[in-house]
């Protein structure tokens, strides 16, 4: 079975993508989210993801938390609206790191859970994912996990697992 590195932003968002991907891939979750602020929020999301991955028997790779690098990448884009250029830079940063990790460790492919959100542009995510894949010589799995009631199903599964569910994307600017 092919291996896939799944960029994962939080436990609620991984539920449906994991179900859909496991039919074709041996999935490992990858937690790289330097955008999440404050550190307490980052840790809450990570703790829920660790609890879920342990319960499901899914491997999890946790990348070093590096918010200073993220702030440097989005410098000057602070006033951008949600879904604007700041988000594109953030997506590219996280997908680029995921692709590099997938290539370095020897995964066949990678993708992200972010497309489950109704607030995320799946076309943009897929475009950036394909660019990161080309740069790192690894396959990107095009996805729009919100289709087929993915977001609603994710909410149902989140309630079933009693997940902490955040009310903002993660960055300090999305709290506005």
N, C-alpha and C positions, 0 to 999 in steps of 0.2 A: 504494500500500500504506500502511496506517495505521502511524504511528510509536508505539513503546512505550519508555518509560523503565523499565528493570529494576533495581530496587534489588538490589544484589549484595553479599553478605557475604564471599564468598571464591570462588576458582576452582572447588574441588570442587562447591560448591553451585550454580554457574551452568550446569554442563554439560547436565543434562537439561532444566531450564527453557528454556534457549536453544534446544535442539533442538525442543522442543514449540512454542515461541512463533514461531519464524522462519517457519513456514508461513503465518501470518496477519499478522505484523508485521515492520517494519523495526526491529530492536532495538538500543538503545543501553544499555550497562551504566552503572550509577550506583553509585559506591562512597562511601557515607556511613555510617560506622560509628564514631562517637565513643566507643562502649562498649568497643571492643577495647583491652585492656591486657595488657602494657605496650606502649610505642611500638614496640619491636622486633617484637612479634607483629603489630601493625597493619601494619608495613612488610613483613613476610614475606608476609602475606596479599595485600597490595596488589601486591607484586612478582609473585606467581604469577598474579594476575588480569591484570596488564599483559602478562605473557608469553602467556597464553592469548588475550587479546583481540587482541594483535598477530598471533598465529599464525592466528586465525580471521578476521581482518579486521573485527572488531567495534569500533565506537566505544565509548570509555570516558570518562566524566566522573568526575573525582575531586574530591570535596568536601573542604574544609578540615577537618583533624583538630582536633576541639574537645572533648577529654575533660572539661575543666572544666565546660562546659555540661551534659554528660551527668551528671556527678557531682552537679551542682546539681538536675537533674531527678529523680534517684532518691534524693535525700537523705531519710533517715528510713526508707528501704525496704531498707537493707543486709541486715538479718536475714531478709528474705523468702526462701522456698525457690525453687529453680529452677522456672520456670513460674508463679510467683506475680505479685503486683502490680508488683514491680520490672520484671519482663519485659514486662508490659503497657505500662508507662510507656515503656520502651525501644523497644518496637515502634511505639507511637504516635508517638514522637519521630522515628524514622527514616522511617516511612511518611508522616508529615506533611511532612517536609522533601522527600521524594521527590515527593510530590504538588505541592508548591509549585514545585519545580524543573521538573516536567513542564509545569505550567501556564505558567510564566514563559518557557520555551523554545519552547512550542508543540507539545508532544507530544500525540497523541490520547489516550493512555492510559498507565497505569503498573501495575506489580505488583512483587512481591518474590520472591526465591529462597528466603526463609526457610521456606516451607511444605514444602520437600523434607526437612527434618529430622524424624526421628521424635520428637524432643524438643520440637518447636514445635507449638502449638495452631493448626491451620489455620483453624478457625472464628473464633478470636479475631483472627488476622491479617487475615482477610477482613472481619470486622466493622470493625476499625480502619482498614483500607484504604478501605472504602466511606465511612466518616466523613471521612477525609482527602480523598477524592475530591469529596464534596459541598462541603466547605469551600473547595476550590480549583477547583471547576468543571472537573474533568477526569475521564475515565472510569477506573475501577479494574477490572482483570481479575481476577475471582475465580479462585483456583487452590489446588490441593492437589497439589503436584508429587511427593509421596511415593507417591501412588496409582500403580497400574500398574507396581509395582516400581521407582519412581523413585529411591528412596534406594539400592537395590542397584545399579542401573544407574549412578548417580552414583559409587559406589565403584569400579566396574569402569573407568569412564572416567578417574577420578582415577589409577588405577594405570597405565592406558595412557599418560596424559600425564605421569606421574611427578610429580604435584602434591605439594607439601607439604600435609599434612592435619593440622590441629590436633586436639587431644583435649578441647577445651572450647569453649563458646559464644563466648567472647571477653572477657566482663567479668571483672574481678578477683574478683567474688563467685561466679562460676560455676567458678572454679578450686578451690573448696573441695571 
